Amino acid sequence: MGNRKIDKIIVHHSKSGSETTIDQIDSRQRYKGRDGIGYHYVILSDGKVKRTRHPNKTGEHCKDNDVGSIGVCVVGNFELENMSDKQEVSLFDLLNKLVTNHKLEWFDVYTHKELASNTMCCGESLHKAVMRKRIKESSWLLKGFIVFYSKYIDGSLVKNTPSNVVVTLKKRTRQTKIV
């Protein structure tokens, strides 16, 4: 099994109770016809990180985006609740390590719903937490863009506290909502 080229990390939630186990996730994934857990890492409610699929093996977690990505699942339903403090620390520690190890930027970290229009995954509270971290970790770029280089984008002026910022990075443009 050789090294896969990783170009993005995708964050999910289990959309289940906070006490969901690895075995329960595995059973649910197999029931859906997958080859075991499709995520590479699962973060349990106590903050423990479990590797559930080797990073060199293509995941099964985000249709049309599995090749070249690593899937991270946080246990819980973040449409209804927030991550535990331990989960949040573990998630961002893991994401920082993955970003560094795979020579990525924080703009290469996505939530599932950013890549698939037909899902609410990873829930609103987890989505917002990832967006805040992305903005914080990329502040060196955004600070210069927002404060010093206010520009017109699609005919509307971007001020110091825009609701949307367009950032071009690695030859792609993506719109990021600042929350």
Residue pairs with C-beta under 8 A, 6 or more apart in sequence:
1 54
1 56
1 57
2 56
3 56
4 55
4 56
4 57
4 58
4 68
5 68
6 55
6 68
6 69
6 70
6 98
6 102
6 104
7 68
7 69
7 104
7 108
8 65
8 68
8 69
8 70
8 104
8 108
8 109
8 110
9 69
9 70
9 71
9 72
9 95
9 98
9 99
9 102
9 104
9 108
9 109
9 110
10 61
10 62
10 65
10 69
10 70
10 71
10 72
10 110
10 111
10 112
10 115
11 72
11 73
11 74
11 91
11 95
11 109
11 110
11 111
11 112
11 122
11 126
11 130
12 39
12 61
12 62
12 71
12 72
12 73
12 74
12 111
12 112
12 121
12 122
13 73
13 74
13 75
13 76
13 77
13 78
13 121
13 122
13 123
13 126
14 20
14 25
14 42
14 73
14 74
14 75
14 76
14 77
15 77
15 79
15 121
15 123
16 24
16 25
16 28
16 75
16 76
16 77
17 76
17 77
18 45
18 75
18 76
18 81
18 84
19 45
20 45
20 75
20 76
21 44
22 37
22 42
22 44
22 50
22 52
25 37
25 39
25 42
25 52
25 73
25 75
26 36
26 37
26 52
29 36
29 37
29 38
29 60
30 36
34 60
35 60
36 52
36 53
37 52
37 53
37 73
38 53
38 59
38 60
38 61
38 66
38 71
39 52
39 53
39 59
39 61
39 71
39 72
39 73
40 51
40 52
40 53
40 54
40 55
40 59
40 70
40 71
40 72
41 49
41 50
41 51
41 52
41 70
41 71
41 72
41 73
41 94
42 49
42 50
42 52
42 72
42 73
42 74
42 75
43 49
43 50
43 72
43 73
43 74
43 75
43 87
43 90
43 91
43 94
44 50
44 75
44 87
45 75
45 76
45 84
45 86
45 87
46 84
46 86
47 84
47 86
47 87
47 89
47 90
48 90
49 90
49 94
53 59
53 71
55 70
58 66
58 67
59 66
59 69
59 70
59 71
60 66
61 69
61 71
61 73
61 112
62 69
62 71
62 112
62 115
62 116
63 116
64 115
65 115
65 116
70 98
70 102
72 91
72 94
72 95
72 98
74 83
74 87
74 91
74 122
74 126
75 87
76 83
76 84
76 87
76 123
76 126
77 123
78 122
78 123
78 124
78 125
78 126
78 127
79 120
79 123
79 124
79 125
80 123
81 125
82 125
82 129
83 91
83 125
83 126
83 129
88 129
91 129
92 133
95 109
95 133
98 104
99 105
99 106
99 108
99 109
105 138
105 169
105 170
106 133
106 134
106 137
106 138
107 134
107 138
107 167
107 169
107 170
107 174
107 176
108 170
109 130
109 133
109 134
111 121
111 122
111 126
111 127
111 130
111 131
112 119
112 121
112 122
113 119
113 120
113 121
113 122
113 127
122 130
128 179
131 176
131 177
131 178
131 179
132 179
134 176
135 142
135 176
135 178
138 167
141 167
141 169
142 165
142 167
145 165
145 167
146 158
146 160
146 161
146 162
146 165
147 160
150 157
150 158
150 159
150 160
151 157
151 158
152 158
153 164
153 165
153 166
158 165
161 178
162 178
163 177
163 178
164 175
164 176
164 177
164 178
165 175
165 176
165 178
166 173
166 174
166 175
166 176
167 173
167 174
167 176
